[in-house]
Amino acid sequence: MVQEKQQSKEPPGTRSFGRALLWPLAAVGLGLLLIHNSVGTPSDAKPLAGPVIAAPASPPPAAATARAHGAGTTLPRAEPTRLIIRSIAVDAPFMPLSIGASGRLDSPPPNDNNLVGWFREGVTPGEPGAAIVAGHLDTKSGPGVFLYLGSVRPGTLVDVVRGDGSVVTFAVDSVESFSKENFPDDRVYKDTPDPQLRLITCGGEYDKKAKDYKENVVVFAHMVVARQG
């Protein structure tokens, strides 16, 4: 796990890494235990401005779609290798995340602003159930991979490239913010009969005293198509 920096004063613009993922324990589906928290690097700096131009989400190419699995299909287990969200210019590799000795889910490294993590003890994207993906809002080196996650809209397409060569496309159902003190574990982590995706980062107001954001942003999405890349 990454430790907080203990400093009495921070120069303007300095970024210190926040807490690791602190998802409160929630039993879901196949007996998985998760813990919720922030995924971001708290900063006393002013919020970063939004993107000037956001490319529209685009569906899979027609030729690929013709070879795609139909709705309702599920896939065997295969580790995710890349996450692509065209509408917010995300194109990032995956790393596996596990629950550490402290009982908290370790977060991606604080010095890499283009990396997402997936809960390796959970389902992989495309399997039945909710696959959990986490990314930083910001990092020591600048804006994080999920800086603009809260700006996506229902219908936005999310592609997950998998190690078996397949590409799974999810459609966003909703984007919601929850207080970390009242995080809806059952809703976010519950087992589902169909392949779903949860993208999680931190958000809301930054608490200078706690050096952490007060909320989590959660994207809820469901699988719409899978194809060979």
C-alpha positions in Angstrom: 0.0 0.0 0.0 1.0 3.6 -0.5 1.5 5.6 2.6 0.4 9.2 3.0 3.1 11.8 3.2 3.3 13.3 6.7 4.0 17.0 6.2 3.0 20.0 8.2 3.2 22.3 5.2 2.9 21.7 1.5 4.2 24.2 -1.1 1.4 25.4 -3.5 0.7 22.8 -6.2 2.5 20.0 -4.4 0.6 16.7 -4.6 0.6 14.1 -1.9 -0.8 10.6 -2.5 -4.1 9.9 -0.7 -5.3 6.8 1.0 -5.3 3.4 -0.7 -8.7 2.0 -1.8 -10.7 1.7 1.4 -13.8 -0.1 0.3 -15.8 -1.2 3.4 -16.1 -4.9 3.5 -18.9 -6.2 1.4 -19.7 -9.8 0.7 -20.8 -10.2 -2.9 -21.7 -12.9 -5.3 -19.0 -15.6 -5.2 -17.9 -14.7 -1.7 -15.7 -11.9 -2.7 -14.7 -9.3 -0.1 -14.1 -5.8 -1.2 -13.3 -2.6 0.5 -14.2 0.9 -0.8 -12.2 4.1 -0.9 -10.7 6.9 -2.8 -8.6 6.4 -5.8 -6.8 9.7 -6.3 -4.1 11.9 -5.1 -5.6 14.7 -3.0 -4.2 18.1 -3.6 -4.8 21.6 -2.2 -4.6 23.0 -5.7 -7.6 24.2 -7.5 -9.6 21.6 -9.5 -8.2 21.1 -13.0 -10.3 22.4 -15.9 -12.4 20.0 -18.0 -11.4 18.9 -21.5 -11.8 21.4 -24.3 -12.9 18.8 -26.8 -14.4 15.4 -26.0 -14.5 12.9 -28.9 -17.9 11.2 -29.2 -18.1 7.5 -28.2 -18.0 5.3 -31.3 -19.5 1.8 -31.7 -17.4 -1.2 -32.8 -16.6 -1.3 -36.5 -19.3 -2.9 -38.6 -17.2 -5.8 -39.7 -16.2 -6.6 -36.2 -19.7 -6.3 -34.9 -20.9 -8.8 -37.5 -18.5 -11.3 -35.8 -19.5 -10.3 -32.3 -21.3 -12.4 -29.8 -25.0 -11.5 -29.3 -26.5 -9.9 -26.3 -26.8 -12.1 -23.2 -23.6 -14.0 -24.0 -21.0 -14.4 -21.3 -17.3 -15.0 -21.8 -14.8 -17.3 -20.0 -12.2 -15.8 -17.7 -9.5 -13.7 -19.3 -7.5 -10.9 -17.7 -8.1 -7.4 -19.0 -5.1 -5.7 -20.7 -6.3 -2.3 -21.8 -9.2 0.1 -21.0 -10.4 2.5 -23.7 -13.0 5.3 -23.2 -12.8 7.4 -26.3 -15.2 10.1 -25.0 -12.7 11.2 -22.3 -9.5 10.2 -24.1 -8.7 7.2 -21.9 -6.4 4.5 -23.3 -4.7 2.8 -20.4 -3.1 -0.5 -19.5 -4.4 -2.6 -16.6 -2.6 -3.9 -13.6 -4.1 -6.4 -11.1 -5.0 -5.3 -7.6 -5.3 -7.4 -4.5 -6.4 -6.9 -0.9 -3.3 -6.2 1.1 -2.3 -7.3 4.6 -4.2 -4.3 6.1 -7.4 -5.7 4.6 -7.6 -2.9 2.1 -7.4 -3.1 -1.7 -4.1 -1.8 -2.8 -4.3 1.1 -5.3 -2.3 1.6 -8.6 1.1 3.3 -8.1 0.8 7.0 -7.3 3.5 8.0 -9.9 1.7 6.6 -13.0 -1.0 8.8 -14.4 -2.1 6.4 -17.1 -2.8 3.1 -15.4 -6.0 1.4 -14.1 -6.3 -1.5 -11.8 -8.8 -4.4 -11.6 -9.7 -6.5 -8.6 -8.0 -9.8 -9.5 -9.9 -11.9 -7.1 -13.2 -10.8 -8.7 -14.6 -11.5 -12.1 -12.9 -10.4 -15.3 -14.8 -8.1 -17.7 -17.1 -10.3 -19.8 -17.7 -12.9 -17.1 -21.1 -12.9 -15.3 -20.9 -10.4 -12.4 -19.6 -6.9 -11.8 -15.9 -6.4 -12.7 -14.3 -3.8 -10.5 -11.9 -1.3 -12.1 -10.2 1.6 -10.2 -8.1 4.5 -11.3 -6.7 7.7 -9.9 -8.4 11.1 -10.2 -5.0 12.7 -10.0 -1.4 11.6 -9.2 1.9 13.0 -8.0 2.8 13.8 -11.6 -0.4 15.4 -12.6 -4.0 14.5 -13.8 -4.9 10.9 -13.3 -6.4 8.5 -15.8 -9.9 9.0 -14.4 -9.8 12.8 -14.1 -12.8 13.2 -16.3 -14.7 10.0 -15.4 -17.5 12.0 -13.8 -18.2 13.7 -17.1 -19.2 10.6 -19.0 -22.9 10.2 -19.9 -25.3 7.3 -20.2 -24.8 5.5 -23.4 -21.0 6.1 -23.5 -19.1 3.1 -24.7 -16.2 1.5 -22.8 -14.0 -1.0 -24.4 -11.9 -3.6 -22.5 -9.3 -5.5 -24.4 -8.6 -8.9 -22.9 -5.6 -11.2 -22.8 -7.4 -13.8 -25.0 -7.6 -11.3 -27.9 -11.3 -10.4 -27.4 -12.6 -6.9 -26.9 -15.7 -6.4 -24.7 -17.8 -3.3 -25.1 -19.8 -1.9 -22.2 -22.5 0.8 -22.3 -22.7 3.2 -19.4 -26.0 3.1 -17.5 -25.4 5.8 -15.0 -22.6 7.8 -13.3 -23.2 8.6 -9.6 -21.3 10.0 -6.7 -21.5 8.6 -3.2 -20.2 9.8 0.2 -17.5 7.5 1.4 -19.2 7.4 4.8 -22.4 6.0 3.3 -21.1 4.0 0.3 -23.8 1.6 -1.1 -21.7 -1.6 -1.0 -24.6 -3.9 -1.9 -25.5 -1.9 -5.0 -21.9 -1.4 -6.3 -20.5 -4.8 -5.5 -23.5 -7.1 -5.7 -23.4 -10.2 -7.9 -25.1 -9.9 -11.2 -26.3 -12.6 -13.7 -24.9 -10.7 -16.7 -21.5 -9.1 -17.3 -21.3 -5.7 -15.8 -18.6 -3.1 -15.1 -17.9 -0.7 -12.3 -15.4 2.1 -12.8 -14.4 3.8 -9.5 -12.4 6.9 -8.7 -12.7 9.6 -6.1 -14.5 12.9 -6.3 -16.4 15.5 -4.5 -14.9 18.0 -2.1 -11.3 17.7 -1.0 -10.9 17.4 2.8 -7.6 19.2 3.6 -7.5 17.9 7.1 -8.0 14.2 6.1 -6.1 14.7 2.9 -8.7 12.8 1.0 -11.7 13.4 -1.2 -15.1 13.0 0.5 -16.8 11.0 -2.3 -16.4 8.2 -4.8 -17.5 8.5 -8.4 -18.9 5.2 -9.7 -19.8 4.4 -13.3 -22.3 1.6 -13.8 -22.2 -0.2 -17.1 -23.4 -3.4 -18.8 -21.9 -5.5 -21.6 -23.4 -4.9 -25.0 -21.1 -6.8 -27.4 -17.9 -8.9 -27.4 -15.7 -9.5 -30.5 -12.3 -10.7 -31.5 -9.9 -7.8 -31.8 
